[in-house]
Amino acid sequence: MKKIKVFLGIALILLTVSGCGPKPEPAPDNSSPHGEATAKADAANKTEAAGTSITAVSDEKNHSLHSGERFVKNGDILIYAGENSNIYLVNTATNENRLLVECDRPQKLYFDGTYIYYMPYYQMGRGIYRASLTGEVQKICEKSSIQLWLTDDKIYFTDQIGFDSINGTPQGNLCSMDKDGSNIKVLIKNVKNYFTIQDEWIYYTDLNSRGLYRAQLDGSDRRMLASGRTYIYTFADGYGVYVDYAAGETFHLINAQTGEDAVLGQFGACRRLNGETYVKTRQKDANGVPSMTEWSVLRINEKTGKAEKLSSLKMSDVGIDMIQYVHGNWVYLYSTGVGSRQGQGAYRVKLSSDVYEAEPVVGQYLYYLDGYGFFINKDQDGRQTGFSRIDLTTKEITTWPLQ
C-alpha cells in the first residue's frame, strides 16, 4: 500500500508529479490513467459548496470494470489486495472479511460482480486469472497484460511485449477475448502505453509514431488525432486529456470530433472522478511559461469543452503530493511523508478558499469511491488486521476485522 518511489533530481521529481511514465504509486498501480476514462455514470446529485457545483455520482461499475486498482466494489461485495499478496473479500451485509485467493502480489483487480480478474506483476508471473466469489481460480489466458478493460461480454487487453526502457510503460498488441479466455483476437498491433475505451471507440498510442489514435472496437477505421510523444489519460463525452512528452510534458484537452486541441498546462496529473475529469497542472502565462509557484486544479466542462479553474494550490503547501479525489468542496491528496509538512497519509484541502486549509483524514493510503475512502488496517508490527471505510462527509469509520 505504501510502496514509495523516491526520485532523485528535479526532472525525475516532475515526472513523479505528473502521474505519467513510471506511475507514482504509494500503493501499487493506484493511479494508472487508463481506468479513469468511463462512460456516463449511473446517477447524479448536485451539491453547491461555496458557489462551486461538484458532481457526486456512483462510479462503482465503471471503477470495477475499468480502473484496475487494488480495490474494487460491486454492491455489498468489496474485493481488495493485501499489502504484498493475496486477495480478500468483504461482505458488508454479513460483516465478513476473509481471504479469498492466495496469490503472490496481484497487480490489478477487476470485478464484474460475478468474477474477479487479476494479473500478477509482470516481473513475477504471467497470465490473466479469473476467480469466483467462492475462491475457485482459473488461468484464462497465458498471455501477459498490464491492463484489462471489461465489458458485459468481452475483455480488452494488451498482449504484453515488454516495457518502454525510459519510462516503464507497457507496449504490445491490443486484443480482445471472451470472458472465459476464449476467442482471442488481435485488434491493433504495436500499441504504446495504456488505452481507453469510450462508446464504440478505442483510444491508444501508436508504438512507432507515438501519436494519439482512435479506432473502432474491432480495430478498424484508425485515425490519428494528435502527433507527438503522447500518453493518454482519459476520454469521456467526446473529450480527451493526454500528455505530450515531446513538448515538455504538456497536458492537452482534445475534442475527438472536431480535433480542437488546447494546452492545459505543464506537468501534473489527471483523474476521472465521479463522472468528471479533473486535472492538476502548472498553467502557463501569456508568454507560455508555466507557473513555478502554483498548481491549478481544473475541471473539464464537457458541455463547453473548456477547462474551468476550481482552485490554486501553492507548491509551498502541497509540494509534489498527489491529487487523488474531489468530493464536496475538498480536494484529497496523499502525502508520502517525504518533503511534506503533512506527514504520511491522506489529507484534504479546501477548493474554494484563498486561504490554505488542510485537514488530515487518516494516516493511511485511501482508495476512493462514491464519497468514501477505503483502507487496510494494520497492527503495530505492520500485520493486516482488517479493512475500513471512512465517510468523507462525517469522518465516521466502519471496520471489518479480518477473520
Secondary structure, DSSP 8 states (H G I E B T S, - for coil): --------SHHHHHHHHHT-SS---SSTTTT-GGGG--S--S-EEEEEETTEEEEEE--HHHIIIII--SEEEETTEEEEE-SSEEEEEEETTTTEEEEEEEEE-EEEEEE-SSEEEEEE-TTT---EEEEETT--EEEEESS--S-EEE-SSEEEEEEEEEE-TTT--EEEEEEEEETTS-S-EEEEEEEEEEEEEETTEEEEEETTT--EEEEETTS-S-EEEE-SSEEEEEEETTEEEEEEGGGTSEEEEEETTT--EEEEEEEEEEEEETTEEEEEEE-B-TTS-B-SSEEEEEEEETTTTEEEEEEEEEHHHHTT-EEEEEETTEEEEEEESSS-TT-EEEEEEESS-SS--EEEEESS--EEETTEEEEEEE-TTS-EEEEEEEETTT--EEEEE--
